[in-house]
């Protein structure tokens, strides 16, 4: 979509409808945050900024997706680069994390991407622009990347879907029973929706969530890497 409604004026319903129609959605980008702020959202205060991003975070959690908000920085420099985010600290305070991309000059072919967040390692990435494709490529990291610990839900799925049983299908309720987990079926489906990429890359199991006349079904398929 290239058009988004505003918070409180249909944006929530618009995104929920899109996710219902495309249940494999993992990421939605809003460019820019200012365009979807509620009427009167130009009244900057910590409470207002925190409330706006808080609403969007709850929406992302409810839909089981990552919501990436594009925002701007101010020209004034700061010791903490994230203090350069336009607005108050309420924006970062309510979000799970932030990426800050900066260049010394507009025409520079190199940039620095600073990363901060609750569930991720603070990181600085040095990037260079590939002129033919006009994409940023990673040149080096300032620190070694953090390795995410095993996810017990994904470990349980990997124990269920094996070479002896390379496919499984059923409802979220049936999957919760098969995994012997106390998670509610809806929470389990959302968890797998968010972690589908990791499930595929680390465990080589493809996750699909589809709707039929009988309801919503989950399919798990083992796809061993090609030799």
URHU-V220524 format. One record per pair of residues at least 24 apart in sequence whose C-alpha atoms are under 10 Angstrom apart, sorted by sequence separation. I is the first residue (numbers start at 1). J is the second residue. D is the distance in whole Angstrom. If there is no record, write none. Layout:
i=I j=J d=D
i=I j=J d=D
//
This chain:
i=92 j=116 d=9
i=93 j=117 d=10
i=96 j=120 d=9
i=98 j=122 d=10
i=99 j=123 d=10
i=100 j=124 d=9
i=101 j=125 d=9
i=103 j=127 d=10
i=121 j=145 d=7
i=122 j=146 d=9
i=155 j=179 d=10
i=156 j=180 d=9
i=200 j=224 d=10
i=201 j=225 d=9
i=11 j=36 d=8
i=92 j=117 d=9
i=93 j=118 d=10
i=97 j=122 d=10
i=99 j=124 d=10
i=101 j=126 d=10
i=109 j=134 d=10
i=111 j=136 d=9
i=113 j=138 d=10
i=120 j=145 d=10
i=121 j=146 d=6
i=154 j=179 d=10
i=156 j=181 d=9
i=4 j=30 d=8
i=10 j=36 d=10
i=11 j=37 d=10
i=69 j=95 d=10
i=101 j=127 d=10
i=110 j=136 d=8
i=111 j=137 d=10
i=112 j=138 d=10
i=120 j=146 d=8
i=121 j=147 d=9
i=153 j=179 d=8
i=192 j=218 d=10
i=1 j=28 d=10
i=3 j=30 d=10
i=4 j=31 d=9
i=6 j=33 d=10
i=9 j=36 d=9
i=11 j=38 d=10
i=68 j=95 d=10
i=73 j=100 d=8
i=109 j=136 d=9
i=110 j=137 d=9
i=111 j=138 d=10
i=120 j=147 d=10
i=121 j=148 d=10
i=2 j=30 d=9
i=3 j=31 d=10
i=4 j=32 d=10
i=6 j=34 d=9
i=7 j=35 d=9
i=8 j=36 d=9
i=9 j=37 d=10
i=67 j=95 d=10
i=70 j=98 d=10
i=72 j=100 d=9
i=73 j=101 d=9
i=110 j=138 d=10
i=111 j=139 d=10
i=113 j=141 d=10
i=114 j=142 d=10
i=120 j=148 d=9
i=153 j=181 d=8
i=189 j=217 d=10
i=2 j=31 d=9
i=6 j=35 d=7
i=7 j=36 d=6
i=8 j=37 d=9
i=9 j=38 d=8
i=68 j=97 d=10
i=69 j=98 d=9
i=70 j=99 d=10
i=71 j=100 d=10
i=72 j=101 d=10
i=73 j=102 d=9
i=110 j=139 d=9
i=112 j=141 d=10
i=119 j=148 d=9
i=152 j=181 d=10
i=189 j=218 d=8
i=5 j=35 d=8
i=6 j=36 d=4
i=7 j=37 d=6
i=8 j=38 d=6
i=9 j=39 d=9
i=66 j=96 d=10
i=68 j=98 d=9
i=153 j=183 d=9
i=4 j=35 d=8
i=5 j=36 d=6
i=6 j=37 d=6
i=7 j=38 d=5
i=8 j=39 d=9
i=68 j=99 d=10
i=3 j=35 d=10
i=4 j=36 d=7
i=5 j=37 d=9
i=6 j=38 d=6
i=7 j=39 d=8
i=28 j=60 d=9
i=82 j=114 d=8
i=3 j=36 d=10
i=5 j=38 d=9
i=6 j=39 d=8
i=27 j=60 d=9
i=81 j=114 d=8
i=82 j=115 d=9
i=7 j=41 d=10
i=26 j=60 d=10
i=82 j=116 d=9
i=33 j=68 d=9
i=34 j=69 d=9
i=153 j=188 d=8
i=157 j=192 d=10
i=32 j=68 d=10
i=33 j=69 d=6
i=34 j=70 d=9
i=54 j=90 d=9
i=26 j=63 d=9
i=27 j=64 d=9
i=28 j=65 d=7
i=29 j=66 d=8
i=30 j=67 d=7
i=31 j=68 d=9
i=32 j=69 d=6
i=33 j=70 d=6
i=34 j=71 d=8
i=53 j=90 d=8
i=54 j=91 d=8
i=57 j=94 d=8
i=154 j=191 d=9
i=172 j=209 d=9
i=25 j=63 d=9
i=26 j=64 d=8
i=27 j=65 d=6
i=28 j=66 d=6
i=29 j=67 d=6
i=30 j=68 d=6
i=31 j=69 d=6
i=32 j=70 d=5
i=33 j=71 d=6
i=34 j=72 d=9
i=49 j=87 d=7
i=50 j=88 d=9
i=52 j=90 d=9
i=53 j=91 d=6
i=56 j=94 d=9
i=57 j=95 d=7
i=153 j=191 d=8
i=154 j=192 d=8
i=167 j=205 d=9
i=169 j=207 d=10
i=171 j=209 d=9
i=25 j=64 d=9
i=26 j=65 d=5
i=27 j=66 d=5
i=28 j=67 d=5
i=29 j=68 d=5
i=30 j=69 d=5
i=31 j=70 d=5
i=32 j=71 d=6
i=33 j=72 d=9
i=48 j=87 d=10
i=49 j=88 d=7
i=50 j=89 d=8
i=51 j=90 d=8
i=52 j=91 d=8
i=53 j=92 d=8
i=54 j=93 d=9
i=55 j=94 d=9
i=56 j=95 d=9
i=57 j=96 d=8
i=153 j=192 d=8
i=166 j=205 d=9
i=167 j=206 d=9
i=168 j=207 d=10
i=169 j=208 d=9
i=170 j=209 d=10
i=171 j=210 d=10
i=23 j=63 d=9
i=24 j=64 d=10
i=25 j=65 d=7
i=26 j=66 d=6
i=27 j=67 d=6
i=28 j=68 d=6
i=29 j=69 d=6
i=30 j=70 d=6
i=31 j=71 d=7
i=32 j=72 d=8
i=48 j=88 d=9
i=49 j=89 d=8
i=50 j=90 d=4
i=51 j=91 d=9
i=53 j=93 d=9
i=54 j=94 d=5
i=169 j=209 d=10
i=23 j=64 d=10
i=24 j=65 d=9
i=25 j=66 d=9
i=26 j=67 d=9
i=27 j=68 d=7
i=28 j=69 d=9
i=29 j=70 d=7
i=30 j=71 d=9
i=46 j=87 d=8
i=47 j=88 d=9
i=49 j=90 d=5
i=50 j=91 d=5
i=53 j=94 d=6
i=54 j=95 d=7
i=154 j=195 d=8
i=158 j=199 d=8
i=162 j=203 d=10
i=23 j=65 d=10
i=44 j=86 d=10
i=45 j=87 d=8
i=46 j=88 d=5
i=47 j=89 d=10
i=48 j=90 d=8
i=49 j=91 d=5
i=50 j=92 d=8
i=52 j=94 d=9
i=53 j=95 d=6
i=54 j=96 d=10
i=153 j=195 d=10
i=154 j=196 d=9
i=157 j=199 d=9
i=161 j=203 d=10
i=175 j=217 d=10
i=12 j=55 d=9
i=16 j=59 d=8
i=20 j=63 d=9
i=44 j=87 d=6
i=45 j=88 d=6
i=46 j=89 d=6
i=47 j=90 d=7
i=48 j=91 d=9
i=49 j=92 d=9
i=50 j=93 d=7
i=51 j=94 d=8
i=53 j=96 d=10
i=161 j=204 d=10
i=162 j=205 d=9
i=171 j=214 d=10
i=174 j=217 d=10
i=175 j=218 d=8
i=12 j=56 d=8
i=15 j=59 d=9
i=16 j=60 d=9
i=19 j=63 d=7
i=43 j=87 d=10
i=44 j=88 d=7
i=45 j=89 d=9
i=46 j=90 d=5
i=47 j=91 d=9
i=49 j=93 d=9
i=50 j=94 d=5
i=151 j=195 d=9
i=154 j=198 d=9
i=155 j=199 d=9
i=158 j=202 d=10
i=161 j=205 d=8
i=171 j=215 d=8
i=172 j=216 d=8
i=173 j=217 d=10
i=174 j=218 d=9
i=175 j=219 d=10
i=7 j=52 d=8
i=11 j=56 d=10
i=15 j=60 d=9
i=18 j=63 d=10
i=19 j=64 d=9
i=42 j=87 d=10
i=45 j=90 d=8
i=46 j=91 d=8
i=49 j=94 d=8
i=50 j=95 d=8
i=154 j=199 d=6
i=158 j=203 d=7
i=171 j=216 d=6
i=172 j=217 d=7
i=173 j=218 d=10
i=175 j=220 d=10
i=13 j=59 d=10
i=16 j=62 d=9
i=17 j=63 d=10
i=19 j=65 d=9
i=44 j=90 d=10
i=45 j=91 d=10
i=153 j=199 d=10
i=157 j=203 d=9
i=158 j=204 d=9
i=170 j=216 d=9
i=171 j=217 d=5
i=172 j=218 d=7
i=8 j=55 d=10
i=12 j=59 d=7
i=16 j=63 d=7
i=46 j=93 d=9
i=151 j=198 d=10
i=158 j=205 d=8
i=170 j=217 d=5
i=171 j=218 d=6
i=172 j=219 d=10
i=7 j=55 d=8
i=11 j=59 d=10
i=12 j=60 d=10
i=15 j=63 d=8
i=151 j=199 d=10
i=154 j=202 d=9
i=155 j=203 d=9
i=157 j=205 d=9
i=169 j=217 d=7
i=170 j=218 d=5
i=171 j=219 d=9
i=7 j=56 d=8
i=154 j=203 d=8
i=169 j=218 d=6
i=170 j=219 d=7
i=168 j=218 d=8
i=169 j=219 d=4
i=170 j=220 d=9
i=154 j=205 d=10
i=168 j=219 d=6
i=169 j=220 d=6
i=150 j=202 d=10
i=167 j=219 d=7
i=168 j=220 d=5
i=169 j=221 d=9
i=167 j=220 d=6
i=168 j=221 d=7
i=166 j=220 d=8
i=167 j=221 d=4
i=168 j=222 d=9
i=166 j=221 d=6
i=167 j=222 d=6
i=165 j=221 d=9
i=166 j=222 d=5
i=167 j=223 d=9
i=165 j=222 d=8
i=166 j=223 d=8
i=166 j=224 d=10
i=161 j=220 d=7
i=162 j=221 d=9
i=163 j=222 d=7
i=160 j=220 d=9
i=161 j=221 d=7
i=162 j=222 d=7
i=163 j=223 d=9
i=161 j=222 d=6
i=162 j=223 d=10
i=163 j=224 d=9
i=158 j=220 d=10
i=162 j=224 d=10
i=157 j=220 d=8
i=158 j=222 d=9
i=64 j=186 d=10
i=64 j=187 d=9
i=62 j=186 d=10
i=62 j=187 d=9
i=64 j=189 d=8
i=65 j=190 d=8
i=61 j=187 d=10
i=64 j=190 d=5
i=65 j=191 d=9
i=63 j=190 d=7
i=64 j=191 d=7
i=62 j=190 d=8
i=64 j=192 d=9
i=65 j=193 d=7
i=66 j=194 d=8
i=61 j=190 d=8
i=64 j=193 d=6
i=65 j=194 d=6
i=61 j=191 d=10
i=63 j=193 d=9
i=64 j=194 d=6
i=65 j=195 d=10
i=63 j=194 d=10
i=64 j=195 d=10
i=61 j=194 d=10
i=23 j=190 d=10
i=26 j=193 d=7
i=27 j=194 d=9
i=25 j=193 d=8
i=26 j=194 d=6
i=24 j=193 d=7
i=25 j=194 d=9
i=26 j=195 d=9
i=23 j=193 d=8
i=24 j=194 d=9
i=26 j=196 d=9
i=26 j=197 d=9
i=24 j=196 d=9
i=24 j=207 d=9
i=24 j=208 d=7
i=23 j=208 d=9
i=24 j=209 d=6
i=23 j=209 d=6
i=24 j=210 d=8
i=22 j=209 d=9
i=23 j=210 d=7
i=22 j=210 d=9
i=23 j=211 d=8
i=21 j=210 d=10
i=22 j=211 d=10
i=20 j=210 d=10
i=21 j=211 d=9
i=20 j=211 d=9
i=23 j=216 d=10
//
